[in-house]
Amino acid sequence: MRLQVAPCLLLQLIFELSSCAQLQVTLGSNLKLPCLSIKTEFTPVSITWTFNGLKNVSADWPASTIIKGGGLSLNIIDVRADHAGQYVCWVKETNMDILRSFDIIVDDSTSYTFKTFEGSKIYLPCHLPPSSPVKDNAHWFKETDTGRTQLNLEESLTGDIERVELLYPLDHDQTIKFENTVLEDTGVYVCESPEGEKLSTVHLLVEVSPTPVPYSCKGFTKPWEPCHNESSRTWEPTLQESVSEFSMKLYSFLRESQPSGNLLFSPISISMLLSHLLLGARGETQKAIERAIFVPHDFHCVHLQMKKMREKLASSLQMASQIYYNPHMNLSESFTDQSIQFYEASPIRLLESSEENTQMINSWVANKTNNKIQHLVNSVSPSTQLILLNAVSFSGQWKIKFETKSKKGFFQKLNGDLVKVPILHHEQYMAVMTYVANLKAQVARFSLSGDSSLYVLLPLSNSVLDLQQVEDRMTDTAVHQMINTMKQNPPHPIEVTLPQIKLDVQSDMHILIKKLGLSSLFEDANLCGLYAEDRLVLDDARHKAFLALTEQGVEAGGASFFSFSRSHSSFSALQPFIMLLWSDQANVPLFVGRVTDP
């Protein structure tokens, strides 16, 4: 009798674990697909994921698809239209196979309902399909019983200039912001593509504003909690993963606004500045910054780990933080002490005039970047209450020197034009070079002094399409896989040709701050851990980066600024390419850039 029952139990188990789920998700959302829906005591021999029949993550999988935990889950970040399809997890056990499949449907037409009070700000979301280029902005309409009225995004419905604003013109994100809402704004709003396709519908209800609550930091003034178990081995890789993910997210934002121009930024500088600000953030602002820099909520060891990372980078990257404040402000004593402890930033009082403060800020930046960046700000507003700064300076020598004889070559731009540029050339340069299929790029690694490396990613051609294909695949996981592969391969002699370049790029930090989900910094930030007497709001944010490839090596510098006020065997890179300046010791990116016009 038992022999007859046992097969039935086994069949029942397989049936329970072999399941199929149909999921409908919206554009821009994040999705996690678990391989097993229940806990088991089995030890899988292997786990394989397929997407529409393609095994594991390959160059043909959609970008931002990440398999984690050895295959126990599959994560999709920022869902796009091409993520739609069937994902199947196949678990091979010793005595059985378990299959679980997911049919993903991407809903590109979304309906929202928002309720707010008059006088407030409200954001109405809309996204153009991510797979198509942005040639024109979407159209917004307000629908009524008598018809529809198209919104003039330069004038509000009542004629007030700029009360309704398109946040990111000519971007896939076509979200609009209503400033100072009124009761008459209640209604149905529809966002359509330039071709007339409905993208989103928003039902907005504006109600009479309640009695305003006086500003208070009650319950938010405690110091940042100490790091427990400082010797834990998990904290360092947690921060490394966060910085890498943050870096690739910044790059994706910047390339959206600059699809074909030169790009350069220092993710470590921006991350360090936001981390310093996190020290004084509380409540929802704290959570928003933690999400922005991809650290776990209440990761109390983040500041200690930032300090350790800075110390580990000291052999090649000089980094400095600074606080300038209005002498009439009573900065939190705990924030001041912890700023000194973790960021070596002792607050300095602002001077009396805007001219003096401008000169003081620019002189500090020039000094900390070895004069690579001499002019970060044009002026400092007289209403400025607080300035947070971070500056980094990198100097790395080639482990193998290039030929000293001056040579020139022709760099082919994206439009096919040829420009004559000075080049770095070596007939038998010892470097690691390989073709990375997941990125669809030829990659070369050049070792630098100070335990750092320069990675140059060369698309298959100089076309915009091939460049975009590489960039689409540049997730933090793909980059780490590339670096691990390159480190395992021995160098061999190759003929190398690189353009000598000097990039000096200022990024639009206002757009980046908004795209990172930190718009509240401009409006109603909770910085009670920094200053408890009044509300501080961000009124200026800047980031500037410099990088040069010379016969001696790589020189780079970066500065980030927040101002708050009260309220083969040959490798020729003579075409567009992407570069990563990477710290091998700290295992984080220091600078990320794109060269399309040297």
Residue pairs with C-beta under 8 A, 6 or more apart in sequence:
10 96
13 96
14 96
14 98
16 38
17 36
17 37
17 38
17 40
17 91
17 98
17 99
17 100
18 98
18 99
18 100
19 37
19 100
19 101
20 100
20 101
20 102
20 103
21 100
21 101
21 102
21 103
22 102
22 103
22 105
23 31
23 102
23 103
23 104
23 105
24 105
24 106
24 107
25 31
25 79
25 83
25 104
25 105
25 106
25 107
26 79
26 106
26 107
26 108
26 110
27 79
27 80
27 81
27 106
27 107
27 108
27 110
27 127
27 129
27 130
28 78
28 79
28 127
29 78
29 79
30 75
30 76
30 77
30 78
30 79
31 75
31 76
31 79
31 83
31 104
32 73
32 74
32 75
32 76
33 73
33 74
33 75
33 76
33 87
33 89
33 102
34 72
34 73
35 47
35 49
35 71
35 72
35 73
35 74
35 89
35 91
35 100
36 72
36 89
36 91
36 98
36 100
37 100
42 91
42 93
42 94
43 93
43 94
44 71
44 91
44 92
44 93
45 92
45 93
45 94
46 71
46 91
46 92
47 70
47 71
47 72
47 89
47 90
47 91
47 92
48 55
48 56
48 71
48 89
48 90
48 92
49 55
49 56
49 57
49 67
49 71
49 74
49 87
49 88
49 89
49 90
50 56
50 87
50 88
50 90
51 61
51 62
51 65
51 85
51 86
51 87
52 85
52 86
54 60
54 61
56 67
57 65
57 66
57 67
57 438
58 437
58 438
59 437
59 438
59 439
59 440
59 473
62 76
62 80
62 82
62 83
63 80
63 472
63 473
63 474
63 475
64 76
64 77
64 78
64 80
64 475
65 74
65 75
65 76
65 83
66 74
66 75
66 76
66 77
66 475
66 477
67 73
67 74
67 75
68 74
68 75
71 89
74 87
74 89
76 83
77 475
78 130
79 106
80 106
80 130
80 131
81 106
81 108
81 129
81 130
81 131
82 131
83 104
83 106
84 104
84 105
84 106
85 103
85 104
86 101
86 102
86 103
86 104
87 101
87 102
87 104
88 99
88 100
88 101
88 102
89 99
89 100
89 101
90 97
90 98
90 99
91 97
91 98
91 99
91 100
108 129
108 199
109 198
109 199
109 200
109 201
110 125
110 199
110 200
110 201
111 200
111 201
111 202
111 203
112 124
112 125
112 200
112 201
112 202
112 203
113 202
113 203
113 205
114 122
114 124
114 202
114 203
114 204
114 205
115 204
115 205
115 207
116 122
116 181
116 204
116 205
116 206
116 207
117 181
117 206
117 207
117 208
117 209
117 210
118 181
118 182
118 183
118 206
118 207
118 208
118 209
119 180
119 181
119 209
120 180
120 181
120 209
121 177
121 178
121 179
121 180
121 181
121 523
122 177
122 178
122 181
122 204
123 167
123 175
123 176
123 177
123 178
123 519
124 140
124 175
124 176
124 177
124 178
124 189
124 191
124 200
124 202
124 204
125 175
125 200
125 202
126 138
126 140
126 173
126 174
126 175
126 176
126 191
126 199
126 200
127 172
127 173
127 174
127 175
127 199
127 200
128 134
128 138
128 172
128 173
128 174
128 193
128 199
129 172
129 193
130 172
133 259
134 170
134 171
134 172
135 194
136 170
136 194
137 153
137 166
137 169
137 170
137 174
137 194
138 174
138 191
138 192
138 193
138 194
138 199
139 150
139 191
139 192
139 193
139 194
140 150
140 151
140 153
140 176
140 189
140 190
140 191
140 192
141 148
141 149
141 150
141 151
141 189
141 190
141 191
141 192
142 148
142 149
142 151
142 157
142 187
142 188
142 189
142 190
143 187
143 188
143 189
143 190
144 187
148 190
149 157
151 157
151 164
151 176
151 189
152 164
153 164
153 165
153 166
153 176
154 161
154 162
155 161
155 162
155 163
155 164
156 162
156 163
156 164
157 164
157 184
157 185
158 182
158 184
160 180
162 179
163 178
163 179
163 180
164 176
164 177
164 178
164 179
165 176
165 177
165 179
166 174
166 175
166 176
167 173
167 175
167 176
167 177
167 514
168 174
168 175
168 257
168 511
168 514
168 515
171 256
171 257
172 256
173 515
174 191
174 199
178 185
178 204
181 206
182 206
183 206
183 207
183 208
184 206
185 204
185 206
186 204
186 205
186 206
187 204
188 201
188 202
188 203
188 204
189 201
189 202
189 204
190 198
190 200
190 201
190 202
191 198
191 199
191 200
191 201
191 202
192 198
192 199
193 199
215 534
215 535
217 282
217 526
217 528
217 532
220 282
220 283
220 526
220 528
220 529
220 532
221 282
221 332
221 528
221 529
221 532
222 334
222 529
223 332
223 334
223 335
223 337
223 338
223 529
224 279
224 300
224 303
224 334
224 338
224 529
225 298
225 300
226 300
227 235
227 300
227 301
227 303
227 304
228 300
228 301
230 301
230 304
232 301
235 301
235 304
235 305
236 305
236 308
236 309
238 295
238 296
238 299
238 305
239 295
239 302
239 305
239 306
239 309
240 586
240 587
240 588
241 294
241 476
242 271
242 293
242 294
242 295
243 267
243 268
243 271
243 293
243 309
243 588
243 589
244 476
244 479
244 480
244 588
244 589
245 294
245 476
246 267
246 270
246 271
246 292
246 293
246 294
247 267
247 271
247 476
247 588
247 589
247 592
248 474
248 475
248 476
248 479
249 294
249 516
250 265
250 267
250 270
250 512
250 592
251 263
251 265
251 471
251 474
251 592
252 471
252 474
253 511
253 512
253 515
253 516
254 263
254 265
254 507
254 512
255 263
255 471
255 594
257 508
257 511
259 464
259 468
260 414
260 464
260 596
261 596
261 597
262 503
262 505
262 593
262 594
262 595
262 596
262 597
263 505
263 507
263 592
263 593
263 594
264 503
264 505
264 545
264 546
264 547
264 591
264 592
264 593
264 594
265 505
265 507
265 543
265 545
265 558
265 591
265 592
265 593
266 392
266 543
266 545
266 556
266 558
266 560
266 590
266 591
267 589
267 590
267 591
267 592
268 313
268 317
268 319
268 392
268 558
268 588
268 589
268 590
269 319
269 390
269 391
269 392
269 543
269 545
269 558
269 559
269 560
270 390
270 512
270 543
270 560
271 293
272 306
272 310
272 319
272 321
272 343
272 390
272 392
272 560
273 321
273 388
273 389
273 390
273 560
273 561
273 562
274 289
274 292
274 293
275 293
275 302
275 303
275 306
276 321
276 339
276 342
276 343
276 345
276 388
276 390
277 289
277 388
277 527
277 562
278 286
278 289
278 290
278 293
278 302
278 303
279 303
279 335
279 338
279 339
279 342
279 343
279 529
279 530
280 332
280 335
280 527
280 528
280 529
280 530
280 531
281 288
281 289
281 525
281 526
281 527
281 529
281 530
282 526
282 527
282 528
282 529
283 526
283 528
284 520
284 526
285 520
285 521
285 525
285 526
285 527
286 526
287 297
288 517
288 518
288 520
289 518
290 296
290 297
290 299
291 517
292 516
292 517
292 518
295 302
303 338
303 342
303 343
304 342
306 342
306 343
307 341
307 342
307 343
309 586
309 588
310 319
312 583
312 585
312 586
313 319
313 583
313 585
313 586
313 590
315 450
315 451
315 585
316 394
316 395
316 396
316 448
316 449
316 450
316 451
316 452
316 583
316 585
317 392
317 393
317 394
317 450
317 452
317 583
317 590
318 368
318 370
318 392
318 393
318 394
319 390
319 391
319 392
319 393
320 344
320 368
320 390
320 391
320 392
321 339
321 343
321 344
321 345
321 388
321 389
321 390
322 345
322 348
322 364
322 387
322 388
322 389
322 390
323 331
323 339
323 345
323 346
323 347
323 348
323 386
323 387
323 388
323 389
324 347
324 348
324 349
324 350
324 357
324 360
324 361
324 386
324 387
324 389
325 331
325 347
325 348
325 349
325 350
325 385
325 386
325 387
326 349
326 350
326 384
326 385
326 386
327 349
327 350
329 385
329 386
329 531
329 533
330 531
330 533
331 347
331 530
331 531
332 529
332 530
332 531
332 532
334 529
335 529
335 530
335 531
336 346
336 347
339 345
339 346
339 347
340 346
350 357
350 360
350 380
350 384
350 387
351 357
351 360
354 379
354 380
354 381
354 382
357 380
357 384
358 377
358 378
358 379
358 380
361 376
361 377
361 380
361 387
361 389
361 561
362 374
362 375
362 376
362 377
364 389
364 391
365 373
365 374
365 376
365 389
365 391
365 559
366 373
366 374
368 391
368 392
368 393
368 559
369 391
369 392
369 393
369 546
369 557
369 558
369 559
370 393
370 395
370 557
372 393
372 546
372 555
372 556
372 557
373 391
373 544
373 545
373 546
373 557
373 558
373 559
376 542
376 544
376 559
376 561
377 540
377 542
377 561
380 387
380 563
381 539
381 540
381 563
381 565
383 539
383 565
383 566
384 539
384 563
384 564
384 565
385 531
385 536
385 564
385 565
385 566
386 530
386 531
386 536
386 563
386 564
387 561
387 562
387 563
387 564
388 561
388 562
388 564
389 559
389 560
389 561
389 562
390 559
390 560
391 557
391 558
391 559
391 560
392 556
392 557
392 558
392 559
392 590
393 556
393 557
394 452
394 554
394 555
394 556
394 557
394 581
394 590
394 591
395 450
395 553
395 554
395 555
395 556
396 448
396 449
396 450
396 452
396 454
396 553
396 554
396 581
397 448
397 449
397 552
397 553
398 446
398 447
398 448
398 552
398 553
399 446
399 447
399 448
399 449
400 426
400 429
400 430
400 431
400 447
401 551
402 424
402 425
402 426
402 429
402 496
402 498
402 551
403 424
403 425
403 426
403 427
404 551
406 422
407 422
407 423
407 425
408 420
408 421
408 422
408 423
409 420
409 421
409 423
409 425
409 497
409 499
409 574
410 418
410 419
410 420
410 421
410 574
411 418
411 419
411 420
411 421
411 499
411 574
411 575
411 598
412 418
412 462
412 574
412 575
413 419
413 462
413 576
413 596
413 597
414 462
414 463
414 464
414 467
414 576
414 596
416 462
419 597
419 598
421 499
421 500
421 501
421 574
421 598
422 499
422 500
423 497
423 498
423 499
423 500
423 574
424 496
424 497
424 498
424 499
424 500
424 549
424 550
424 551
425 495
425 496
425 497
425 498
426 495
426 496
427 495
428 493
428 494
428 495
429 493
429 494
429 495
429 496
430 491
430 492
430 493
431 444
431 445
431 446
431 447
431 491
431 492
431 494
431 496
431 571
432 444
432 445
432 486
432 489
432 490
432 491
432 492
433 442
433 443
433 444
433 445
433 492
433 494
433 568
433 569
433 571
434 442
434 443
434 485
434 486
434 489
435 441
435 442
435 443
436 442
436 443
436 457
436 482
436 485
438 473
438 478
438 481
438 482
439 457
439 470
439 473
439 474
439 478
439 482
440 459
440 460
440 466
440 469
440 470
440 473
441 457
441 458
441 459
441 460
441 470
441 578
442 457
442 458
442 460
442 571
443 455
443 456
443 457
443 458
443 482
443 486
444 455
444 456
444 458
444 494
444 496
444 571
444 573
445 453
445 454
445 455
445 486
445 487
446 453
446 454
446 455
446 456
447 453
447 491
448 454
448 553
448 554
449 553
451 583
451 584
451 585
452 581
452 582
452 583
452 584
452 585
452 590
453 581
453 582
453 584
454 554
454 579
454 580
454 581
454 582
455 482
455 483
455 486
455 579
455 580
455 581
455 582
456 498
456 571
456 573
456 577
456 578
456 579
457 470
457 474
457 577
457 578
457 579
457 580
458 571
458 573
458 575
458 577
459 466
459 467
459 469
459 470
459 575
459 576
459 577
460 466
460 469
461 575
462 575
462 576
467 576
467 578
467 594
467 596
470 578
471 578
471 594
474 578
479 580
479 589
483 582
487 584
492 569
493 569
494 568
494 569
494 570
494 571
495 568
495 569
495 570
495 571
495 572
496 570
496 571
496 572
497 570
497 571
497 572
497 573
497 574
498 549
498 573
499 549
499 573
499 574
499 595
499 598
500 548
500 549
500 550
500 551
500 598
501 547
501 548
501 549
501 595
501 598
502 546
502 547
502 548
503 545
503 546
503 547
503 548
503 593
503 595
504 544
504 545
504 546
505 544
505 545
505 546
505 593
506 542
506 543
506 544
506 545
507 543
507 544
507 545
509 541
509 542
509 543
509 560
509 561
510 541
512 541
512 543
513 519
513 521
513 522
513 538
513 541
514 522
521 537
521 538
522 537
522 538
522 539
523 537
524 535
524 537
525 535
525 536
525 537
525 538
527 535
527 536
527 564
530 536
534 566
535 566
535 567
536 564
536 565
536 566
537 564
537 565
537 566
537 567
538 562
538 563
538 564
539 563
539 564
539 565
540 561
540 562
540 563
541 561
541 562
541 563
542 559
542 560
542 561
543 558
543 559
543 560
543 561
544 558
544 559
545 556
545 557
545 558
545 559
545 591
545 593
546 555
546 556
546 557
546 558
547 554
547 555
547 556
547 557
547 581
547 591
547 593
548 554
548 555
548 556
554 581
556 581
556 590
556 591
558 591
573 595
576 594
576 595
576 596
577 594
577 595
578 592
578 593
578 594
578 595
579 591
579 592
579 593
579 594
579 595
580 589
580 591
580 592
581 589
581 590
581 591
581 592
581 593
582 588
582 589
582 590
583 589
583 590
